[in-house]
């Protein structure tokens, strides 16, 4: 009996030892597996991070390929299934942003570049082949599982696009209705007042090719008006404001003999920049050309000597706000503070010079901001170099040359390395074509906001 009990106990010990060995070996194997799986997870996390253009994984890179995305997705599949959840969520967010960026670039005629666009002044134009149905389809396809600064900017861009599209349709309807309406009951002043209201509405969306129908219709109205009214008849007693609008209207003066000179104004935003502005000044001096520099008050305070040097070289200084804030998002008081603080900074840096013109940051703020800022002239642009998204000087030159007009206000930024070689090529070429370099005000561009 004792012998049987002893054998049983011995067998249990052997079983216990075997179980213990199995447990230990399993723990070791699991530890090794976890270590390897942890390495896989870290590697995939790095792959996902590499899909972004910033350290916080907010702005997706637009130069990544579908093959890259497929590889990341395949690598996630190699991770232990119970540990894939967060990686899959992070990857899904990146993929949604990538798809959204591709779709947005089907709306505009140039690269959107949402990350760089935060600090740019560019106002983008619709692609010529964009239709209402296509825009609506893009809006429906863009959805995000997470919200952040990128997604907010995407939704804001979509909303702006929809607003612009509706404005184009509404304006075209208004112009056509006015064209067909009976005008014999209107006084000359009333006739002109309604015309200039329409001209202002057309100007808000004229950068989009879809607004061409409204522009053509307004030209026909202008021709009809010229046939009906003798606009230079002194008996009308038009006030000074109305006479200025008549003189500056691109529609009423279309085809009339006037200033036939080819004029160009070089404007530079977001300075002063100690790394680039001095080189720009050297190029302008080399070709005996003057430019207009729209300065940020916050940088004026840091580099006052450079501001004074720019003025002393004979260039014009303009106000570009203090912090480059979006005026659409500010109160009236905050807008005035941005402008007034910059005026004070420039006046102090230059021993008394006060800019007479300003440029709205991002071209944003509209009629509200322009009406609010008194005693100064708003200067926008009709040729955008888009230097802030360009990879080469040649790309910038090509874009400028393709959009050049007989009366051009060129938008540059003295914060981009390619600008100096661009100016070295562009200025002598324009001089050879007979362009005269002037200030923006001399262009008499009839629009003051987008």
PyMOL commands that set and color helices and strands:
alter all, ss='L'
color gray80, all
select helices_A, chain A and resi 2-49+66-76+81-83+85-104+114-117+132-141+149-180+188-205+209-228+234-236+240-248+277-286+297-302+304-312+327-329+332-349+361-363+366-372+387-389+393-403+419-432+440-443
alter helices_A, ss='H'
color red, helices_A
select strands_A, chain A and resi 263-271+292-295+316-319+357-358+377-378+383-384+407-413+436-437
alter strands_A, ss='S'
color yellow, strands_A
deselect
rebuild
show_as cartoon
